[in-house]
Structure formats: structure tokens, C-alpha cells
Amino acid sequence: MIILPHLVKGMRDRTALEIYRRNYIISTIQSIYACYGFEPLETPALESRATLTGKYGAEGEQLIFSVLKSGDFTKEVEQKIPLTDYKRIKPYITDKGLRYDLTVPLVRYIAANQQLLTFPFRRYQIQPVWRADRPQKGRYREFLQCDTDIIGSSSLLCEAEILKLIYDILVKLGLQHFCIKINHRGILTAISGAEASSEREKIFCTTVDKLEKIGLEKTIATLSSKGFSEQSLQLLTSFSDPKGGNMPLLAQLDHTIGCTASGAKAIGELTEVITQAGRLGLPDGCWAIQPTLARGLAYYTGMVIEITIKDSQIGSIGGGGRYDQLGSLFGIENLCGIGFSFGIDRLYDSMESQGLFNGISASVTDILLINMDAKAESQLLALLSRLRTYGFKAEVYPDRTKLKRQFVYADKKKIPFVVIVGEEELSTNCYSLKNMQTGLQNSYNWPELCQALETSLNIK
């Protein structure tokens, strides 16, 4: 039977060019992480079901890719539950799943290794995660996340550092028209008029989290049907599209909800974070307070962060926030932290749409050695070895064939230079170097060839 080649929906093959570009993004981010003192960590693709469940809320739970147990598990199940009862049967047929995010595995790692770690623990992690989501533009079932967290400190300086870190990365990558949106869960709590962490507050935040998808009118109607006060609805409406800048907005928030305990705490903390971030060099124009921003509802407890790009259809390219209670899920009390995650695939798509990959090489090979003459084979291979020893990225065309065909190969692979060793070159002990972009061709001895290549390839 012939199997037609096809991709699973939400998955992607990546070409060499895409990998070069993605590696550029990753290396740029890693260089900035190093400047901030973050160290790398990796965790397994598979986590136990006990680790994954109960951490992401009802909607997130449905998006976990479960992995079937090995062996014949149906005999035990048939005796207890009908095979048609999917929800009840699931725990019996699966005991593990693919990583949904990098935060829960991080906390699991800390819980298992806390005696070996130095706190505050500053780590970054760049690994794929999987979600059984509906594929669409900018949303994939497998994607690369890039997380950074500071664990074990309640200092608001950590929030300020994360904001500046985000800014430095986006600027270094060259992204334009981005906005770092910030909010505090306490502001949503105060607007809702409910007790913090109460079921009613969760209902309010969950509904507000869908505001961009369903619009203000439907959001207000939904909240009204759930019995939220007219005052809460009016406050939400007034803050849904804030005008006039960040500091006037903070003053307005202080005037309207600053009298509540959660509102006063949130406004005070946001003010302090903004002040400290400014001292670290965060410009005023790159961030905005968004009082209706709600994300990470299952575990964020303080400031929340989201990055968007103006007029982009991709959605947010990253998000994060403060969490103070996640450790309790693994038996650790008072484990606080602040973290942020970039979606590398969305960063890639955003950079591509802004034309930011134009200067990135489409080929790893710098030099192609032309293979035409059997007499030149020994010298050709010796030259190939010598070029690689000196650090040049070189390859030889394996078949002796027409010159045109080898030039076409070099052109398609975007190889900038070819070296020709023919009868004339053998007799003069020189090498012909052709620039594939300009078409210029010159003859050099070995030291001159090295110098010409180093200069052209900007190798120091």
C-alpha cells in the first residue's frame, strides 16, 4: 500500500533556512539571558498525568496530549467502566502526557531538587510544548516556547527586570511596533467587587479574558447575566479602551478602585514596578497598562504581562506574570516567582512579516569546490581539508560533471564562492575564486586565497 505523504494538522516541517532563522532568534535571546544571569534548564517531553492535571483549569486540561499506557490495558478497564465513557476511562488508559507548558515542569523540578538549588533561582528553558488545540494562523499543536523565571523572591525588582529583559530582546531582534501590556490581578479583583481567589472572581476574570474574542458588548451581557453589579460593569467599560497614557490611567484607577484593599495593593505594586523598570532603562513608550488584561488565570496572582504587535493577526507573541501559590501543588509552601514566555514560532512569524531576516544567510556553506578534472582530485581534496582546518565552511561537489550544473547547485544553495582547480591552476599552483553574486573571478595562491576569503566573508 502506498502511503500519501501528509502532515498532521498543527505540525510543521522546517527547512534549513527556517532553522537558520530560528537559531538566530534563539542565540540572540540566549545572549541576553546570559547578560541577566539566567542559566539553562531542560525537562523531559513526557510528564506524569499527576504532574500535568489540575494545573491549567478546565479549558487547558482538555488540550493536554495524553499518551496511552503500554501493553493491554483494556481488560482491566472493561471490568470497571464502559469503553464508551471517555471521561471516566481516560485515567485508566493513560498515565502520562506531553508537556503542555514549561512552568509546571519547572515547579516539579524545583520541588524535587530544592535542596540542591540556589535561590533566587534564575533559569531559562527553550523547548517544544504540545497542545491539542485547533490549528490556525499563529497557533500550532507543537511549538517552541522560550521561558525565563526568577523563583524564590517576592521583590518587585524581579518584575522590573523581566520587563526590561523583554524590551532588550525585542529591540535586539529588531521588532517594530510592539507593546508590552501589563496589568495586575488585583485590579480585576477590585473591578469585579468579589473576594480575591473566590469562585466569583474567577468567573469574572475568565469572562474578561475572552473580551478581545467576543467584544465588549457580549462580555458585559455575560457578566450581567451572572449577576455582577452595574458598578462593576461600568468600571469594566470605562477601562476597556483606556486613553491618555499610563500615569493618568493609574491616577484614574486609584480614584475609582484605590479605596479597595486589592485595588490599592495592585496600584501600589504597578507603580513601584514601573518606577524601577524606568531606572533600569525601560522607555515609557514601549509599555501600556491594560486593566482588562487577564491571562494565566489558573496560577497568576499578581502582575500579568502580554506582548502584542500593532496590526498583527498573529496574536500575542508572549506572556507571563507573578505566581505565588503554584508550589503548593507539589507540597512546597510559599514558593513565589515571576516568569515570562516567548512563543518562538510567533516571534518568527512576526519577524518574517516585518522583513527582519533579510541579512541572515540562507546557506551554511561558504565555499564550493568545483569537481571537473580527475587529475586535480588529490589537490582538490587536500584543499578541502585545508580550508576546513582553517575554519572555512566548505564542501566539494561529489560528482565530476559539467561546470554549469555545479554553478547552478551553488546558486540554488546560495553559496557565495566557488573555487576552481583545473589544468591551469594545477600548473601554476593557484586557485580560481569566483564570487557567485558579482561574477568576478580571480586567481590566488594559498595565502592570498585565505586573505581574500577572510575579507569577503568578514572572518576575523
C-alpha positions, 0 to 999 in steps of 0.5 A: 500500500502506498502511503500519501505523504501528509502532515498532521494538522498543527505540525510543521516541517522546517527547512534549513533556512527556517532553522537558520532563522530560528537559531538566530532568534534563539542565540540572540535571546540566549545572549541576553539571558546570559547578560541577566544571569539566567542559566539553562534548564531542560525537562523531559517531553513526557510528564506524569498525568499527576504532574500535568492535571489540575494545573491549567483549569478546565479549558487547558486540561482538555488540550493536554496530549495524553499518551496511552499506557503500554501493553493491554490495558483494556481488560482491566478497564472493561471490568470497571467502566464502559469503553464508551465513557471517555471521561471516566476511562481516560485515567485508566488508559493513560498515565502520562502526557506531553508537556503542555507548558514549561512552568509546571515542569519547572515547579516539579523540578524545583520541588524535587531538587530544592535542596540542591538549588540556589535561590533566587533561582534564575533559569531559562528553558527553550523547548517544544510544548504540545497542545491539542488545540485547533490549528490556525494562523499563529497557533500550532499543536507543537511549538517552541516556547522560550521561558525565563523565571526568577523563583524564590523572591517576592521583590518587585525588582524581579518584575522590573527586570523581566520587563526590561529583559523583554524590551532588550530582546525585542529591540535586539531582534529588531521588532517594530511596533510592539507593546508590552501590556501589563496589568495586575490581578488585583485590579480585576479583583477590585473591578469585579467587587468579589473576594480575591481567589473566590469562585466569583472572581474567577468567573469574572476574570475568565469572562474578561479574558475572552473580551478581545474574542467576543467584544465588549458588548457580549462580555458585559451581557455575560457578566450581567447575566451572572449577576455582577453589579452595574458598578462593576460593569461600568468600571469594566467599560470605562477601562476597556479602551483606556486613553491618555497614557499610563500615569493618568490611567493609574491616577484614574484607577486609584480614584475609582478602585484605590479605596479597595484593599486589592485595588490599592495593593495592585496600584501600589505594586504597578507603580513601584514596578514601573518606577524601577523598570524606568531606572533600569532603562525601560522607555515609557513608550514601549509599555501600556497598562491594560486593566482588562488584561487577564491571562494565566488565570489558573496560577497568576496572582499578581502582575500579568504581562502580554506582548502584542504587535500593532496590526498583527493577526498573529496574536500575542507573541508572549506572556507571563506574570507573578505566581505565588501559590503554584508550589503548593501543588507539589507540597512546597509552601510559599514558593513565589516567582515571576516568569515570562514566555516567548512563543518562538514560532510567533516571534518568527512569524512576526519577524518574517512579516516585518522583513527582519531576516533579510541579512541572515544567510540562507546557506551554511556553506561558504565555499564550493569546490568545483569537481571537473578534472580527475587529475586535480582530485588529490589537490582538490581534496587536500584543499578541502581539508585545508580550508576546513582546518582553517575554519572555512565552511566548505564542501566539494561537489561529489560528482565530476560533471559539467561546470554549469550544473555545479554553478547552478547547485551553488546558486540554488544553495546560495553559496557565495564562492566557488573555487576552481582547480583545473589544468591551469591552476594545477600548473601554476599552483593557484586557485580560481575564486569566483564570487557567485553574486558579482561574477568576478573571478580571480586567481590566488595562491594559498595565502592570498586565497585565505586573505581574500576569503577572510575579507569577503566573508568578514572572518576575523 
